[in-house]
Amino acid sequence: MPIEDKRTRRLVEREINKHPIDNTLLVVSCINQVIYLGGVVKRLRGTLGRNVELRDAMNNIIEAIKDIPGVKDVVCDYRIA
């Protein structure tokens, strides 16, 4: 894996962690500066997860990922639980 892909993947993971979702089962990969999101996304337990619309949150995350320098495209294959 090229160093650029590792750096980009870390930036994407940091961006995802800024949002109030449970991403413990979300897999983030970066190949040739294309981001692949797979796995399962859930609501956070407790008060942080209340009133969070996961589809809207993931759409916001994807838009934020596209704005990261070096990201060419985002491919999504995740499931919302």
C-alpha positions in Angstrom: 0.0 0.0 0.0 1.5 3.3 -1.0 2.2 5.9 1.7 -0.3 8.3 0.1 -3.1 5.7 0.5 -2.2 5.1 4.2 -2.3 8.9 4.9 -5.5 9.3 3.0 -7.2 6.4 4.9 -6.1 7.9 8.2 -7.6 11.3 7.2 -10.9 9.6 6.2 -11.0 7.6 9.5 -10.5 10.9 11.4 -13.3 12.5 9.5 -15.7 9.6 10.1 -14.9 9.7 13.9 -16.1 13.4 14.0 -19.7 12.2 13.4 -22.1 10.7 16.0 -22.3 7.2 14.5 -21.1 3.7 15.7 -18.5 2.9 13.1 -16.8 0.0 14.9 -17.9 -2.4 12.2 -17.2 0.0 9.3 -14.2 -1.0 7.1 -12.3 1.8 5.4 -9.9 1.0 2.6 -8.0 3.2 0.3 -6.6 1.9 -3.0 -5.1 4.3 -5.6 -6.7 7.2 -3.6 -10.2 5.7 -4.0 -12.0 5.2 -0.7 -14.0 2.1 -0.1 -16.5 2.0 2.8 -17.9 -1.4 3.7 -19.4 -3.1 6.7 -22.1 -2.0 9.1 -23.1 1.4 10.5 -25.2 1.7 13.6 -26.5 4.4 15.9 -24.5 5.2 19.0 -26.0 4.0 22.2 -27.2 6.6 24.8 -28.0 10.2 24.3 -25.5 10.8 21.5 -27.3 8.4 19.2 -30.7 9.8 19.7 -32.3 11.7 16.9 -29.5 10.8 14.5 -30.6 9.9 11.0 -28.0 7.5 9.8 -28.6 8.0 6.1 -28.2 11.8 6.4 -25.1 11.3 8.6 -23.5 9.0 6.1 -24.3 11.3 3.2 -22.6 14.2 5.2 -19.6 11.9 5.8 -19.3 11.0 2.2 -19.5 14.6 1.1 -16.8 15.5 3.7 -14.6 12.6 2.5 -14.8 13.9 -1.1 -13.5 17.2 0.1 -10.3 15.6 1.5 -7.3 16.4 -0.7 -6.1 13.4 -2.6 -9.5 11.5 -2.6 -10.5 10.7 -6.2 -13.8 8.8 -5.5 -15.8 7.1 -2.7 -17.3 3.7 -3.2 -19.9 2.7 -0.7 -20.9 -0.9 0.2 -22.1 -0.5 3.8 -25.3 -1.5 5.5 -27.2 0.5 8.0 -28.4 -1.5 11.0 
